Amino acid sequence: MIEILLVDDESYVTESLAMTIPWEQLNMRAVYRASSGAEALRILEEQEIDILVTDIRMPEMDGLELVQTVAKRWPNVRSLLLTGHSDFEYAKRAIQLQVFDYILKPVNDNEFMTSVANAIDSLRDEWEDSEERHRILYELKSDRSQLKDNLMRDLTLGKQGSRSTIERKLEQYEIPLKVGDMAFMMLVQLGKQFRDYDAHSFSLMEYAVGNIAEEVFASKYRIWHSKAPHDCLVLLATLREEVAASGAGGDIPTKAQLEPFVNDFHHQVRTFLKGDISTVVTHWFVFPEELSSAYRSALTTAFQHGKSHLPAAAIYQENLTAEQVSVKSLESLYRPPTLIHLLESKQWEAARDKINEVFDSLDKMSVSREHLYEALLSMTNAYLYIAHKQGVFIHQINEAGLDPLLDPSSVHSTDKLRAWATDMLDKLMQELSENDHYTKSHIVKQVQELVMGDSGQETSVKTIADKVFLHPVYLSKIYKIETGESLGDYIIRIRMEKALYLLKHSNKKIYEITTELGYQNPQYFSKMFKKHYGMTPNEFRDQ
């Protein structure tokens, strides 16, 4: 929406324009008036003015001075001049000074509206260009971020390529590391405060954590942060050249030198993001040759320790002893009767008890991410087997049913995984216990999709019944029971709704709409439309 400011020391001029111009036709949101340049500047400071219309001859500050000031302070405002015939040459010179247009006095409403409309079109073109530039910049930034993530994935998984290729990508993606640098890695996992975030919000939090790391380590280290392949955040750090040259950090900083930075990193995340993180800090290695082995080592450490450390703990690998966290088997998951047997015999409450038993045991043990994946895969397998055995796809029961497999953040906690498992059980029980109802609902859905997708073809109860391989009488009975509306009435209602839309939003002739809706006779279509809406198609358009 546009806002305009009218300026003239003769108030009757601006008052007349404000009262007589049909501003709504120009899609104008607000019209402001001022009787002097000083008053106009005050309004410009307070309101979001898009178009300025000002007289040339005014006391104290004339129109050209006002336009010149506005051009400096609000360069995107379109300025138009009101001028008498005696000022015509003067106005032409003003146009050369970036004035958008001039309007002769006495003002002709049509000419005035044309000038303002042209200014509006100019503004909209500028806005569209600006939006397009921002979109392109955003896409370039997003693409670069994705390219950085892909490179990190390749390097951590050992897919390195040639040295020249890596050097070229590091330069192109503006990654502040160099081939051959000595680096260390921090493998970061977000704590329980972030577990209930959706995938997009969780990703934003990881990005924020990476930015905090860059700020904390900036004085001595260059940081590259990226998403890791195994649902962690990877932070790679190398000494800045000036720090390395001065010897202030040593050739390879020790744990004692790194620890203040890591502790501050944890503190800043806790302060600004209101959550904890756990980090595994690796030994120093040559980038990128030894990156993959360092990543696998850090990942193993993270999986092994699981709950044995506080969420905010920082684990330094060089200080790890041979003592490792003991790994326990998830026996309750496999103890008979198994979940798959309970589901197969439709012992729903016993299946629920089984699920709770598994997660209760997970809560009591030192659980790692691997244990959660083990439970997820076993339960997913049971659900898929039972659903497919009943002739149903999981996504038909619950569109989010396989999300934990597609979104690794779903296994951040036992609570989140327990909620998914019980929700899936509830939906599976409901659908499979009412299999007949499911079948009828599926038929109704098919029918509605066929009717909604109809484009000019003859649609009747018989043609629909043929497509779903049912007798028309039986199909009509099912549809009436399930929806409370007869199938014939539904077909007519959808056609009439399409007709209403086409009459309102298109310039198509009545006979064209008749054909598009599958009717053979325009008179019959008009009769049906009048019966449905109480008026003929022509009467509807003319109202």
Secondary structure, 3 states (H helix, E strand, C coil): CEEEEEECCCHHHHHHHHHHCCHHHHCEEEEEEECCHHHHHHHHHHCCCCEEEEECCCCCCCHHHHHHHHHHHCCCCEEEEEECHHHHHHHHHHHHCCCCEEEECCCCHHHHHHHHHHHHHHHHHHHHHHHHHHHHHHHHHHHHHHHHHHHHHHHHCCCCCCHHHHHHHHHHCCCCCCCCCEEEEEEEEECHHHCCCCHHHHHHHHHHHHHHHHHHHCCCEEEEEEECCCCCEEEEEEECHHHHHHCCCCCCCCHHHHHHHHHHHHHHHHHHHCCCEEEEECCCEECCCCHHHHHHHHHHHHHHHHHHCCCCCEEEHHHCCCCCCCCCCCHHHCCCCCHHHHHHCCCHHHHHHHHHHHHHHHHHCCCCHHHHHHHHHHHHHHHHHHHHHCCCCHHHHCCCCCHHHHCHHHHCCHHHHHHHHHHHHHHHHHHHHCHHHHHHHHHHHHHHHHHHCCCCCCCCHHHHHHHCCCCHHHHHHHHHHHHCCCHHHHHHHHHHHHHHHHHHHCCCCHHHHHHHCCCCCHHHHHHHHHHHHCCCHHHHHHC
